[in-house]
Amino acid sequence: MLQRSLDPLSRPFDDELDALLSRFKRGRAVEVDFRELVGNSSASDRFTHRFHPYPAKLLLNIPLFFLNCSQLMQPGATVYDPFCGSGTVLVEGLVRGAVVQGADSNPLARLITSAKTTLLSEEVVDAGLDFIWSNLPRRKSSPPEGSVNLERWFGDKALSQLSRLGRALEAMPEGPAERFFKACYSAVVFRVSLTDPTVPVPVRINARKTSLTSQQRKMRRLWLLERSAADVFACFELLVEENFERLKRLAEQCSEPRVSLFDDARTALGEDCVDLIITSPPYGSAQKYIRASSLSLQWLGLARSGLRDLERRSIGREHFNSSERSEIDVPVPSAKALLAKIGKVNPLRQHIAGSFLLEMRDALSRSCRRLRPDGHLVMIVGNNTVCGYVFDTQRYLTEICQELGLDLTLRLEDRIRSRGLITKRHNTAGLISKETILLFKKRCQNV
């Protein structure tokens, strides 16, 4: 792979990591601000990170820091994210010169990640646009059927144009160009829907909500006007242009990206084949990834078996049929007393939390087997509150990793300033105010 040293942020952070490791030897978690440490605003339009919105995106400063530590990896190493979301780790891995691998059960996440990490020529993009416009139906097409009533979430103009554009995209041959254009189409869905952009899951814009300030109500009225009259075709062309420019910036750093994607961290293939894992696992029912993606999933035909079926494949889901609720052998002894307390308040929440730990152990076990001896795992974790009790996720996942043959070498804490899906949804869940960043090293002996 040809690696060009054009990125000012891709500088060595070895000294900073050594200093943090030295401070951790005193036994307590080290507080750190990755925004100050790396010196990059999370709002910056860096490479392809702003290709498509996605809930609870990982702060790119964190993988950027660890990927630029020579103690953890060198250019040409293999980097893996078993919960890759929209591909933040994979993009930064490519910039560092790594071979990158990712897994995610959400098909929209895999589509976005593929589009963000696959380079295209200008000729391919121009030909793709010509194909789309030449295959655009002249008359209004019906929106795809599914779990969501799309007519509730879009104005008449947007509904018609999205339907026609969707039909043209369905006619495209499968391949990198098709994934690029479908990811751009999905981003348009987010831009023109009548959903409140300040709320991660679909909630219709309400300009009359009494708790809003006059300025906030004014802004929501403006959103409603703009989205009701939005021109989908113009928005799509603009996003195609912007995202292709982002791909060109990525191409300046890595001309031949090598990327592999899996649909589940629990079934990813390979043993001792990964040098570094960087990941931010689900937050144990604190997130609603499938619901947050529901509009795009239906428009793209990625939820034909139903949203609930996609959710069943997700770790940290919060819906379980009565037939699915059986006694769980929790793999973390220190969590059993807390789960018993939760069960007295809400048996469903007890089952959700226990299932999360069981499924996370499966995923981490598979991931650890893929990690080479002496390889490292960086895990970004947030504790949340369940039924009024602190669910110490970072502690429980640390115990799982140690049991799987990993040694903890560093624990950092970084305050959360703003995260897309860190919200209080009901009286059994709480806010996540900080993230814990854990660094593990795999022991040489077989696990």
Contacts in CASP RR format, 6 or more apart in sequence:
PFRMAT RR
TARGET T0000
AUTHOR 0000-0000-0000
METHOD contacts of the structure
MODEL  1
MLQRSLDPLSRPFDDELDALLSRFKRGRAVEVDFRELVGNSSASDRFTHR
FHPYPAKLLLNIPLFFLNCSQLMQPGATVYDPFCGSGTVLVEGLVRGAVV
QGADSNPLARLITSAKTTLLSEEVVDAGLDFIWSNLPRRKSSPPEGSVNL
ERWFGDKALSQLSRLGRALEAMPEGPAERFFKACYSAVVFRVSLTDPTVP
VPVRINARKTSLTSQQRKMRRLWLLERSAADVFACFELLVEENFERLKRL
AEQCSEPRVSLFDDARTALGEDCVDLIITSPPYGSAQKYIRASSLSLQWL
GLARSGLRDLERRSIGREHFNSSERSEIDVPVPSAKALLAKIGKVNPLRQ
HIAGSFLLEMRDALSRSCRRLRPDGHLVMIVGNNTVCGYVFDTQRYLTEI
CQELGLDLTLRLEDRIRSRGLITKRHNTAGLISKETILLFKKRCQNV
1 75 0 8 1.000
1 76 0 8 1.000
1 97 0 8 1.000
1 99 0 8 1.000
1 254 0 8 1.000
1 255 0 8 1.000
1 256 0 8 1.000
1 257 0 8 1.000
1 258 0 8 1.000
2 254 0 8 1.000
2 255 0 8 1.000
2 256 0 8 1.000
3 75 0 8 1.000
3 97 0 8 1.000
3 253 0 8 1.000
3 254 0 8 1.000
4 252 0 8 1.000
4 253 0 8 1.000
4 255 0 8 1.000
6 252 0 8 1.000
6 253 0 8 1.000
7 95 0 8 1.000
7 253 0 8 1.000
9 38 0 8 1.000
9 39 0 8 1.000
9 40 0 8 1.000
9 46 0 8 1.000
9 64 0 8 1.000
10 64 0 8 1.000
10 68 0 8 1.000
10 95 0 8 1.000
10 96 0 8 1.000
10 253 0 8 1.000
11 68 0 8 1.000
12 68 0 8 1.000
12 69 0 8 1.000
12 70 0 8 1.000
13 37 0 8 1.000
13 38 0 8 1.000
13 65 0 8 1.000
13 66 0 8 1.000
13 68 0 8 1.000
13 69 0 8 1.000
14 69 0 8 1.000
14 70 0 8 1.000
14 71 0 8 1.000
16 37 0 8 1.000
16 65 0 8 1.000
17 65 0 8 1.000
17 66 0 8 1.000
17 69 0 8 1.000
17 71 0 8 1.000
17 72 0 8 1.000
18 71 0 8 1.000
20 30 0 8 1.000
20 32 0 8 1.000
20 410 0 8 1.000
20 412 0 8 1.000
21 409 0 8 1.000
21 410 0 8 1.000
23 30 0 8 1.000
24 30 0 8 1.000
24 409 0 8 1.000
24 410 0 8 1.000
24 411 0 8 1.000
29 411 0 8 1.000
29 412 0 8 1.000
29 413 0 8 1.000
29 436 0 8 1.000
30 410 0 8 1.000
30 411 0 8 1.000
30 412 0 8 1.000
30 413 0 8 1.000
31 412 0 8 1.000
31 413 0 8 1.000
31 414 0 8 1.000
32 412 0 8 1.000
32 413 0 8 1.000
32 414 0 8 1.000
32 437 0 8 1.000
33 414 0 8 1.000
33 415 0 8 1.000
34 59 0 8 1.000
34 61 0 8 1.000
34 62 0 8 1.000
34 65 0 8 1.000
34 414 0 8 1.000
35 41 0 8 1.000
35 42 0 8 1.000
35 59 0 8 1.000
35 61 0 8 1.000
35 417 0 8 1.000
37 61 0 8 1.000
37 65 0 8 1.000
38 61 0 8 1.000
38 64 0 8 1.000
38 65 0 8 1.000
39 61 0 8 1.000
40 46 0 8 1.000
40 60 0 8 1.000
40 61 0 8 1.000
40 64 0 8 1.000
42 59 0 8 1.000
42 60 0 8 1.000
42 61 0 8 1.000
45 246 0 8 1.000
46 60 0 8 1.000
47 91 0 8 1.000
47 95 0 8 1.000
47 246 0 8 1.000
47 249 0 8 1.000
47 250 0 8 1.000
47 253 0 8 1.000
48 91 0 8 1.000
48 116 0 8 1.000
48 117 0 8 1.000
48 243 0 8 1.000
48 246 0 8 1.000
48 247 0 8 1.000
48 249 0 8 1.000
48 250 0 8 1.000
49 57 0 8 1.000
49 60 0 8 1.000
49 88 0 8 1.000
49 91 0 8 1.000
49 116 0 8 1.000
50 246 0 8 1.000
51 86 0 8 1.000
51 112 0 8 1.000
51 115 0 8 1.000
51 116 0 8 1.000
51 183 0 8 1.000
51 187 0 8 1.000
51 243 0 8 1.000
51 246 0 8 1.000
52 86 0 8 1.000
52 112 0 8 1.000
52 115 0 8 1.000
52 116 0 8 1.000
52 183 0 8 1.000
52 186 0 8 1.000
52 187 0 8 1.000
52 190 0 8 1.000
53 187 0 8 1.000
53 190 0 8 1.000
54 85 0 8 1.000
54 86 0 8 1.000
54 109 0 8 1.000
54 112 0 8 1.000
55 200 0 8 1.000
55 201 0 8 1.000
55 287 0 8 1.000
55 288 0 8 1.000
55 289 0 8 1.000
55 292 0 8 1.000
55 293 0 8 1.000
55 420 0 8 1.000
55 421 0 8 1.000
56 200 0 8 1.000
56 280 0 8 1.000
56 283 0 8 1.000
56 287 0 8 1.000
56 289 0 8 1.000
56 419 0 8 1.000
56 420 0 8 1.000
56 421 0 8 1.000
56 422 0 8 1.000
57 86 0 8 1.000
57 88 0 8 1.000
57 419 0 8 1.000
57 420 0 8 1.000
58 88 0 8 1.000
58 89 0 8 1.000
58 280 0 8 1.000
58 380 0 8 1.000
59 414 0 8 1.000
60 88 0 8 1.000
60 91 0 8 1.000
60 92 0 8 1.000
62 278 0 8 1.000
62 378 0 8 1.000
62 380 0 8 1.000
62 414 0 8 1.000
62 437 0 8 1.000
63 88 0 8 1.000
63 89 0 8 1.000
63 92 0 8 1.000
63 93 0 8 1.000
63 278 0 8 1.000
63 378 0 8 1.000
64 92 0 8 1.000
66 72 0 8 1.000
66 276 0 8 1.000
66 278 0 8 1.000
66 378 0 8 1.000
66 439 0 8 1.000
67 73 0 8 1.000
67 79 0 8 1.000
67 92 0 8 1.000
67 93 0 8 1.000
67 95 0 8 1.000
67 96 0 8 1.000
67 98 0 8 1.000
67 276 0 8 1.000
67 278 0 8 1.000
68 96 0 8 1.000
72 276 0 8 1.000
72 375 0 8 1.000
72 376 0 8 1.000
72 378 0 8 1.000
73 79 0 8 1.000
73 96 0 8 1.000
73 98 0 8 1.000
73 275 0 8 1.000
73 276 0 8 1.000
73 376 0 8 1.000
75 96 0 8 1.000
75 97 0 8 1.000
75 98 0 8 1.000
76 97 0 8 1.000
76 98 0 8 1.000
76 99 0 8 1.000
77 98 0 8 1.000
77 99 0 8 1.000
77 275 0 8 1.000
77 276 0 8 1.000
78 98 0 8 1.000
78 99 0 8 1.000
78 100 0 8 1.000
78 101 0 8 1.000
78 273 0 8 1.000
78 274 0 8 1.000
78 275 0 8 1.000
78 276 0 8 1.000
79 89 0 8 1.000
79 90 0 8 1.000
79 93 0 8 1.000
79 96 0 8 1.000
79 98 0 8 1.000
79 99 0 8 1.000
79 100 0 8 1.000
79 101 0 8 1.000
79 274 0 8 1.000
79 275 0 8 1.000
79 276 0 8 1.000
79 277 0 8 1.000
79 278 0 8 1.000
80 100 0 8 1.000
80 101 0 8 1.000
80 102 0 8 1.000
80 103 0 8 1.000
80 268 0 8 1.000
80 274 0 8 1.000
80 276 0 8 1.000
80 277 0 8 1.000
80 278 0 8 1.000
80 279 0 8 1.000
80 367 0 8 1.000
80 370 0 8 1.000
80 371 0 8 1.000
81 87 0 8 1.000
81 89 0 8 1.000
81 90 0 8 1.000
81 100 0 8 1.000
81 101 0 8 1.000
81 102 0 8 1.000
81 103 0 8 1.000
81 277 0 8 1.000
81 278 0 8 1.000
81 279 0 8 1.000
82 102 0 8 1.000
82 103 0 8 1.000
82 265 0 8 1.000
82 268 0 8 1.000
82 277 0 8 1.000
82 279 0 8 1.000
82 281 0 8 1.000
82 363 0 8 1.000
82 366 0 8 1.000
82 367 0 8 1.000
83 103 0 8 1.000
83 104 0 8 1.000
83 265 0 8 1.000
83 279 0 8 1.000
83 280 0 8 1.000
83 281 0 8 1.000
83 282 0 8 1.000
83 315 0 8 1.000
83 363 0 8 1.000
84 90 0 8 1.000
84 102 0 8 1.000
84 103 0 8 1.000
84 104 0 8 1.000
84 109 0 8 1.000
84 113 0 8 1.000
84 261 0 8 1.000
84 279 0 8 1.000
85 104 0 8 1.000
85 106 0 8 1.000
85 109 0 8 1.000
85 112 0 8 1.000
85 113 0 8 1.000
86 109 0 8 1.000
86 112 0 8 1.000
86 113 0 8 1.000
86 116 0 8 1.000
87 102 0 8 1.000
87 109 0 8 1.000
87 112 0 8 1.000
87 113 0 8 1.000
87 116 0 8 1.000
87 117 0 8 1.000
89 100 0 8 1.000
89 102 0 8 1.000
89 278 0 8 1.000
89 279 0 8 1.000
90 100 0 8 1.000
90 101 0 8 1.000
90 102 0 8 1.000
90 113 0 8 1.000
90 116 0 8 1.000
90 117 0 8 1.000
90 259 0 8 1.000
91 116 0 8 1.000
91 117 0 8 1.000
91 250 0 8 1.000
93 100 0 8 1.000
94 100 0 8 1.000
94 117 0 8 1.000
94 250 0 8 1.000
94 253 0 8 1.000
94 254 0 8 1.000
94 257 0 8 1.000
94 259 0 8 1.000
95 250 0 8 1.000
95 253 0 8 1.000
95 254 0 8 1.000
97 253 0 8 1.000
97 254 0 8 1.000
98 276 0 8 1.000
99 258 0 8 1.000
100 117 0 8 1.000
100 257 0 8 1.000
100 258 0 8 1.000
100 259 0 8 1.000
100 260 0 8 1.000
101 259 0 8 1.000
101 260 0 8 1.000
101 261 0 8 1.000
101 262 0 8 1.000
101 268 0 8 1.000
101 274 0 8 1.000
102 113 0 8 1.000
102 260 0 8 1.000
102 261 0 8 1.000
102 262 0 8 1.000
102 268 0 8 1.000
103 261 0 8 1.000
103 262 0 8 1.000
103 263 0 8 1.000
103 264 0 8 1.000
103 265 0 8 1.000
103 268 0 8 1.000
104 110 0 8 1.000
104 113 0 8 1.000
104 261 0 8 1.000
104 263 0 8 1.000
104 265 0 8 1.000
105 263 0 8 1.000
105 264 0 8 1.000
105 310 0 8 1.000
105 313 0 8 1.000
105 314 0 8 1.000
105 315 0 8 1.000
106 289 0 8 1.000
106 290 0 8 1.000
106 293 0 8 1.000
106 310 0 8 1.000
106 314 0 8 1.000
107 263 0 8 1.000
107 297 0 8 1.000
107 302 0 8 1.000
107 310 0 8 1.000
108 186 0 8 1.000
108 293 0 8 1.000
108 296 0 8 1.000
108 297 0 8 1.000
108 300 0 8 1.000
108 302 0 8 1.000
109 289 0 8 1.000
109 293 0 8 1.000
110 261 0 8 1.000
110 263 0 8 1.000
111 179 0 8 1.000
111 182 0 8 1.000
111 183 0 8 1.000
111 186 0 8 1.000
111 300 0 8 1.000
111 302 0 8 1.000
112 183 0 8 1.000
112 186 0 8 1.000
113 259 0 8 1.000
113 261 0 8 1.000
114 176 0 8 1.000
114 179 0 8 1.000
114 183 0 8 1.000
114 259 0 8 1.000
114 261 0 8 1.000
115 179 0 8 1.000
115 180 0 8 1.000
115 182 0 8 1.000
115 183 0 8 1.000
115 184 0 8 1.000
115 243 0 8 1.000
116 183 0 8 1.000
116 246 0 8 1.000
116 250 0 8 1.000
117 250 0 8 1.000
117 257 0 8 1.000
117 259 0 8 1.000
118 176 0 8 1.000
118 179 0 8 1.000
118 180 0 8 1.000
118 247 0 8 1.000
118 257 0 8 1.000
118 259 0 8 1.000
119 247 0 8 1.000
119 250 0 8 1.000
119 251 0 8 1.000
119 255 0 8 1.000
119 257 0 8 1.000
120 176 0 8 1.000
120 177 0 8 1.000
120 180 0 8 1.000
120 244 0 8 1.000
120 247 0 8 1.000
122 244 0 8 1.000
124 176 0 8 1.000
124 177 0 8 1.000
125 177 0 8 1.000
125 180 0 8 1.000
125 240 0 8 1.000
125 244 0 8 1.000
127 177 0 8 1.000
128 172 0 8 1.000
128 177 0 8 1.000
128 181 0 8 1.000
129 237 0 8 1.000
129 240 0 8 1.000
131 168 0 8 1.000
131 171 0 8 1.000
131 172 0 8 1.000
132 165 0 8 1.000
132 168 0 8 1.000
132 169 0 8 1.000
132 172 0 8 1.000
132 181 0 8 1.000
133 168 0 8 1.000
135 167 0 8 1.000
135 168 0 8 1.000
135 171 0 8 1.000
135 172 0 8 1.000
136 164 0 8 1.000
136 165 0 8 1.000
136 167 0 8 1.000
136 168 0 8 1.000
137 164 0 8 1.000
137 167 0 8 1.000
137 168 0 8 1.000
140 160 0 8 1.000
140 163 0 8 1.000
140 164 0 8 1.000
141 160 0 8 1.000
141 163 0 8 1.000
141 164 0 8 1.000
141 166 0 8 1.000
141 167 0 8 1.000
142 163 0 8 1.000
143 150 0 8 1.000
143 151 0 8 1.000
143 159 0 8 1.000
143 162 0 8 1.000
143 163 0 8 1.000
143 299 0 8 1.000
144 150 0 8 1.000
144 298 0 8 1.000
144 299 0 8 1.000
144 301 0 8 1.000
146 298 0 8 1.000
146 303 0 8 1.000
146 304 0 8 1.000
146 306 0 8 1.000
147 294 0 8 1.000
147 298 0 8 1.000
147 303 0 8 1.000
147 306 0 8 1.000
147 307 0 8 1.000
147 308 0 8 1.000
148 202 0 8 1.000
148 294 0 8 1.000
148 295 0 8 1.000
148 298 0 8 1.000
148 307 0 8 1.000
150 159 0 8 1.000
150 295 0 8 1.000
150 298 0 8 1.000
150 299 0 8 1.000
151 159 0 8 1.000
152 194 0 8 1.000
152 204 0 8 1.000
153 193 0 8 1.000
153 194 0 8 1.000
153 195 0 8 1.000
153 202 0 8 1.000
153 204 0 8 1.000
153 295 0 8 1.000
154 162 0 8 1.000
154 192 0 8 1.000
154 193 0 8 1.000
154 194 0 8 1.000
155 194 0 8 1.000
155 227 0 8 1.000
155 228 0 8 1.000
157 228 0 8 1.000
157 229 0 8 1.000
157 230 0 8 1.000
157 231 0 8 1.000
157 232 0 8 1.000
158 192 0 8 1.000
158 193 0 8 1.000
158 227 0 8 1.000
158 228 0 8 1.000
158 230 0 8 1.000
158 232 0 8 1.000
161 231 0 8 1.000
161 232 0 8 1.000
161 233 0 8 1.000
162 185 0 8 1.000
162 188 0 8 1.000
162 189 0 8 1.000
162 192 0 8 1.000
162 232 0 8 1.000
162 299 0 8 1.000
165 185 0 8 1.000
165 188 0 8 1.000
165 232 0 8 1.000
165 233 0 8 1.000
165 236 0 8 1.000
166 185 0 8 1.000
166 299 0 8 1.000
169 178 0 8 1.000
169 181 0 8 1.000
169 182 0 8 1.000
169 185 0 8 1.000
172 178 0 8 1.000
172 181 0 8 1.000
180 243 0 8 1.000
180 247 0 8 1.000
181 240 0 8 1.000
182 300 0 8 1.000
183 243 0 8 1.000
184 236 0 8 1.000
184 239 0 8 1.000
184 240 0 8 1.000
184 243 0 8 1.000
185 236 0 8 1.000
185 299 0 8 1.000
185 300 0 8 1.000
186 296 0 8 1.000
186 299 0 8 1.000
186 300 0 8 1.000
187 239 0 8 1.000
187 243 0 8 1.000
188 232 0 8 1.000
188 235 0 8 1.000
188 236 0 8 1.000
188 239 0 8 1.000
189 295 0 8 1.000
189 296 0 8 1.000
189 299 0 8 1.000
190 295 0 8 1.000
190 296 0 8 1.000
191 227 0 8 1.000
191 230 0 8 1.000
191 235 0 8 1.000
191 239 0 8 1.000
192 227 0 8 1.000
192 230 0 8 1.000
192 232 0 8 1.000
192 235 0 8 1.000
193 202 0 8 1.000
193 227 0 8 1.000
193 295 0 8 1.000
194 204 0 8 1.000
194 205 0 8 1.000
194 224 0 8 1.000
194 227 0 8 1.000
194 228 0 8 1.000
195 202 0 8 1.000
195 203 0 8 1.000
195 204 0 8 1.000
195 205 0 8 1.000
195 295 0 8 1.000
196 203 0 8 1.000
196 204 0 8 1.000
196 205 0 8 1.000
196 206 0 8 1.000
196 220 0 8 1.000
196 223 0 8 1.000
197 223 0 8 1.000
199 423 0 8 1.000
200 288 0 8 1.000
200 292 0 8 1.000
200 420 0 8 1.000
200 421 0 8 1.000
200 423 0 8 1.000
201 288 0 8 1.000
201 291 0 8 1.000
201 292 0 8 1.000
201 421 0 8 1.000
202 291 0 8 1.000
202 292 0 8 1.000
202 294 0 8 1.000
202 295 0 8 1.000
205 220 0 8 1.000
205 223 0 8 1.000
205 224 0 8 1.000
205 227 0 8 1.000
206 220 0 8 1.000
207 217 0 8 1.000
207 220 0 8 1.000
207 221 0 8 1.000
207 224 0 8 1.000
208 217 0 8 1.000
209 217 0 8 1.000
209 220 0 8 1.000
212 220 0 8 1.000
250 257 0 8 1.000
262 268 0 8 1.000
262 269 0 8 1.000
264 313 0 8 1.000
265 315 0 8 1.000
265 363 0 8 1.000
265 366 0 8 1.000
265 367 0 8 1.000
266 359 0 8 1.000
266 362 0 8 1.000
266 363 0 8 1.000
266 366 0 8 1.000
267 366 0 8 1.000
268 366 0 8 1.000
268 367 0 8 1.000
268 370 0 8 1.000
270 369 0 8 1.000
270 370 0 8 1.000
271 369 0 8 1.000
271 370 0 8 1.000
272 369 0 8 1.000
272 370 0 8 1.000
272 371 0 8 1.000
272 372 0 8 1.000
272 373 0 8 1.000
273 370 0 8 1.000
273 372 0 8 1.000
274 370 0 8 1.000
274 371 0 8 1.000
274 372 0 8 1.000
274 375 0 8 1.000
275 371 0 8 1.000
275 372 0 8 1.000
275 375 0 8 1.000
275 376 0 8 1.000
276 375 0 8 1.000
276 376 0 8 1.000
276 377 0 8 1.000
276 378 0 8 1.000
277 367 0 8 1.000
277 370 0 8 1.000
277 371 0 8 1.000
277 376 0 8 1.000
277 377 0 8 1.000
277 378 0 8 1.000
277 379 0 8 1.000
278 377 0 8 1.000
278 378 0 8 1.000
279 367 0 8 1.000
279 377 0 8 1.000
279 378 0 8 1.000
279 379 0 8 1.000
279 380 0 8 1.000
280 379 0 8 1.000
280 380 0 8 1.000
280 381 0 8 1.000
281 315 0 8 1.000
281 360 0 8 1.000
281 363 0 8 1.000
281 379 0 8 1.000
281 381 0 8 1.000
281 397 0 8 1.000
282 289 0 8 1.000
282 314 0 8 1.000
282 315 0 8 1.000
282 316 0 8 1.000
282 356 0 8 1.000
282 360 0 8 1.000
283 316 0 8 1.000
283 382 0 8 1.000
283 384 0 8 1.000
283 393 0 8 1.000
283 432 0 8 1.000
284 315 0 8 1.000
284 316 0 8 1.000
284 352 0 8 1.000
284 353 0 8 1.000
284 356 0 8 1.000
284 384 0 8 1.000
284 391 0 8 1.000
284 393 0 8 1.000
285 316 0 8 1.000
285 317 0 8 1.000
285 318 0 8 1.000
285 349 0 8 1.000
285 352 0 8 1.000
285 353 0 8 1.000
285 356 0 8 1.000
285 386 0 8 1.000
285 429 0 8 1.000
286 384 0 8 1.000
286 421 0 8 1.000
286 422 0 8 1.000
286 429 0 8 1.000
286 430 0 8 1.000
286 432 0 8 1.000
287 316 0 8 1.000
287 421 0 8 1.000
288 318 0 8 1.000
288 421 0 8 1.000
288 425 0 8 1.000
289 314 0 8 1.000
289 421 0 8 1.000
290 297 0 8 1.000
290 307 0 8 1.000
290 310 0 8 1.000
290 311 0 8 1.000
290 314 0 8 1.000
290 317 0 8 1.000
291 307 0 8 1.000
291 311 0 8 1.000
292 421 0 8 1.000
294 303 0 8 1.000
294 307 0 8 1.000
296 302 0 8 1.000
297 303 0 8 1.000
297 307 0 8 1.000
297 310 0 8 1.000
302 310 0 8 1.000
303 309 0 8 1.000
303 310 0 8 1.000
308 319 0 8 1.000
311 317 0 8 1.000
311 319 0 8 1.000
315 356 0 8 1.000
315 359 0 8 1.000
315 360 0 8 1.000
315 363 0 8 1.000
316 352 0 8 1.000
316 355 0 8 1.000
316 356 0 8 1.000
316 359 0 8 1.000
317 352 0 8 1.000
317 355 0 8 1.000
318 352 0 8 1.000
320 348 0 8 1.000
320 351 0 8 1.000
320 352 0 8 1.000
320 355 0 8 1.000
325 347 0 8 1.000
325 348 0 8 1.000
325 351 0 8 1.000
328 351 0 8 1.000
328 354 0 8 1.000
328 355 0 8 1.000
328 358 0 8 1.000
329 358 0 8 1.000
330 336 0 8 1.000
330 339 0 8 1.000
330 354 0 8 1.000
330 357 0 8 1.000
330 358 0 8 1.000
331 357 0 8 1.000
331 358 0 8 1.000
331 361 0 8 1.000
331 400 0 8 1.000
331 403 0 8 1.000
332 357 0 8 1.000
332 361 0 8 1.000
332 396 0 8 1.000
332 399 0 8 1.000
332 400 0 8 1.000
333 399 0 8 1.000
334 395 0 8 1.000
334 396 0 8 1.000
334 399 0 8 1.000
335 353 0 8 1.000
335 354 0 8 1.000
335 357 0 8 1.000
335 392 0 8 1.000
335 396 0 8 1.000
338 389 0 8 1.000
338 391 0 8 1.000
338 392 0 8 1.000
339 350 0 8 1.000
339 353 0 8 1.000
339 354 0 8 1.000
340 350 0 8 1.000
341 387 0 8 1.000
341 389 0 8 1.000
342 349 0 8 1.000
342 350 0 8 1.000
342 353 0 8 1.000
342 386 0 8 1.000
342 387 0 8 1.000
342 389 0 8 1.000
343 349 0 8 1.000
343 350 0 8 1.000
343 387 0 8 1.000
345 387 0 8 1.000
345 388 0 8 1.000
345 428 0 8 1.000
346 387 0 8 1.000
346 428 0 8 1.000
349 386 0 8 1.000
349 387 0 8 1.000
349 428 0 8 1.000
353 386 0 8 1.000
353 391 0 8 1.000
357 396 0 8 1.000
357 400 0 8 1.000
360 397 0 8 1.000
360 400 0 8 1.000
361 400 0 8 1.000
364 397 0 8 1.000
364 400 0 8 1.000
364 401 0 8 1.000
364 404 0 8 1.000
365 404 0 8 1.000
367 377 0 8 1.000
368 377 0 8 1.000
368 401 0 8 1.000
368 404 0 8 1.000
368 405 0 8 1.000
368 406 0 8 1.000
368 442 0 8 1.000
368 447 0 8 1.000
369 447 0 8 1.000
371 377 0 8 1.000
371 442 0 8 1.000
372 442 0 8 1.000
373 442 0 8 1.000
373 443 0 8 1.000
373 444 0 8 1.000
373 445 0 8 1.000
374 441 0 8 1.000
374 442 0 8 1.000
374 444 0 8 1.000
375 441 0 8 1.000
375 442 0 8 1.000
376 439 0 8 1.000
376 440 0 8 1.000
376 441 0 8 1.000
376 442 0 8 1.000
377 401 0 8 1.000
377 406 0 8 1.000
377 438 0 8 1.000
377 439 0 8 1.000
377 440 0 8 1.000
377 441 0 8 1.000
377 442 0 8 1.000
378 437 0 8 1.000
378 438 0 8 1.000
378 439 0 8 1.000
378 440 0 8 1.000
379 397 0 8 1.000
379 401 0 8 1.000
379 437 0 8 1.000
379 438 0 8 1.000
379 440 0 8 1.000
380 435 0 8 1.000
380 436 0 8 1.000
380 437 0 8 1.000
380 438 0 8 1.000
381 393 0 8 1.000
381 394 0 8 1.000
381 397 0 8 1.000
381 435 0 8 1.000
381 436 0 8 1.000
381 437 0 8 1.000
381 438 0 8 1.000
382 393 0 8 1.000
382 394 0 8 1.000
382 432 0 8 1.000
382 434 0 8 1.000
382 435 0 8 1.000
382 436 0 8 1.000
383 390 0 8 1.000
383 391 0 8 1.000
383 392 0 8 1.000
383 393 0 8 1.000
383 394 0 8 1.000
383 432 0 8 1.000
383 434 0 8 1.000
383 436 0 8 1.000
384 390 0 8 1.000
384 391 0 8 1.000
384 393 0 8 1.000
384 429 0 8 1.000
384 430 0 8 1.000
384 431 0 8 1.000
384 432 0 8 1.000
385 391 0 8 1.000
385 429 0 8 1.000
385 430 0 8 1.000
385 431 0 8 1.000
386 428 0 8 1.000
386 429 0 8 1.000
387 428 0 8 1.000
388 428 0 8 1.000
388 430 0 8 1.000
394 411 0 8 1.000
394 436 0 8 1.000
394 438 0 8 1.000
397 438 0 8 1.000
398 408 0 8 1.000
398 438 0 8 1.000
401 408 0 8 1.000
401 438 0 8 1.000
401 440 0 8 1.000
402 408 0 8 1.000
404 447 0 8 1.000
405 442 0 8 1.000
405 443 0 8 1.000
405 447 0 8 1.000
406 440 0 8 1.000
406 441 0 8 1.000
406 442 0 8 1.000
406 443 0 8 1.000
407 440 0 8 1.000
407 441 0 8 1.000
407 442 0 8 1.000
407 443 0 8 1.000
408 438 0 8 1.000
408 439 0 8 1.000
408 440 0 8 1.000
409 439 0 8 1.000
409 440 0 8 1.000
409 441 0 8 1.000
410 437 0 8 1.000
410 438 0 8 1.000
410 439 0 8 1.000
411 436 0 8 1.000
411 437 0 8 1.000
411 438 0 8 1.000
411 439 0 8 1.000
412 436 0 8 1.000
412 437 0 8 1.000
412 438 0 8 1.000
412 439 0 8 1.000
413 434 0 8 1.000
413 435 0 8 1.000
413 436 0 8 1.000
413 437 0 8 1.000
414 434 0 8 1.000
414 435 0 8 1.000
414 437 0 8 1.000
415 433 0 8 1.000
415 434 0 8 1.000
416 422 0 8 1.000
416 432 0 8 1.000
416 433 0 8 1.000
416 434 0 8 1.000
416 435 0 8 1.000
419 432 0 8 1.000
422 431 0 8 1.000
422 432 0 8 1.000
423 431 0 8 1.000
424 430 0 8 1.000
424 431 0 8 1.000
END
